[in-house]
Amino acid sequence: MKTVIKKYVKRSVLQLSIFAVVVIMFLIFIILSPETFLSYNIYYAFMSTIPFTAILAISITFIIILGEIDLSFASVVGLCAFIYALVFKYVGNVYIGLICSLLVGAIAGFLNGLFVLKVRIPSLIITLGMSFFWRGLVYIISGGIGLSLVNTKPSVWYKLLVGRIAGVIPAQAVWLVLITIFFAVILNYHRFGNHILFAGDNIESARMMGINVDRVKFTCFTQLGIVSALVGMISSSEIVYVYPTAGSGYAVFIGGTSVYGGRGTIFGTLMGAIIIGSLEAGILSAGVEGFWIEFVYGIVIVVSLTLYSYLTRAGILRKLI
């Protein structure tokens, strides 16, 4: 029994280390601001807001493992949220809006894959360009004016997106749990997950093994578009309003979380999202002025990336995983 536990700990030491960072961080927050972090309200707020960025971070982990990047997801979130609201405004049916939103997200993701794999444009460059394109399209269609989603509140779909389970658990937290489990199972126990890991580790070897790498990448870019559409609907339903700028603040959060999942650990990505998502509340509760927030985000991201790079070059990370 002890041997089994030792093997599990050795295999999971990276994930356990990230989890330890989360625990230590919250202990510090509790010491600095016990009246805030010993209250259920703050954790209720976290369950309401962190799922947006966490779901996106988990989805983009697949693309990062493959050695690609997608900088357009935040704009796709805004585009799909606006499409959802616009269709509902003129059709009056949330389910048609749902289908249109998911379809637009899938098309956006597929186009990224098309440009990267068929036109051979580096993913960093093309997704940056597509980010401006989609955001600009939202501004043009909306005229800079947002749309209300108040009339969607009586629908079952609204309750599934952001309803409150037993009045205390936001539905988006359940979405996060389900999506985390789904992506973890795909990555660790499904053939497609193995293909992602093989292609990310050595693309030529993956091709020699008969893996259709282009299909794998197409699928990963497309799924991020679909997930971005889902997050767009969830986040806009939470505030029952769609701003033309919806999703524009997510990039910094995903940049901070991606390092934790870059070696193929969905759990690490989830923990990274919790770390980045709770920093602002911790900083403000500690009495630090708000303009320090982005500075601290920057420090966390740079230090995380530096440590990650060092461990990778030293071969330590490979031994831990």
Buried (B, 14 or more C-beta within 10 A) or exposed (E): EEEEEEEEEEEBEBBBEBBEBBEEBBEEBBEBBEEBBEEEEBBBBBBBBBBBBBBBBBBBBBBBBBEBBBBBBBBBBBBBBBBBBBBBBEEEBBEBBBEBBBBBBBBBBBBBBBBBBEEEBEBEEBBBBBBEBBBEBBBEEBEEEBBEBEEBEEBEBBBEBBBEEEEEBBBBBBBBEEBBEEBBEBBBEEEBBBBBBBBBEEBEEBBEEEBEBBEBBBBBBBBBBBBBBBBBBBBBBBEBBBBBBBBBEBBBBBBBBBBBBBBBBBBBBBBBBBBBBBBBBBBBBBEBEEEBBEEBBEEBBEEBBEEBEEBEEEEEBEEBB
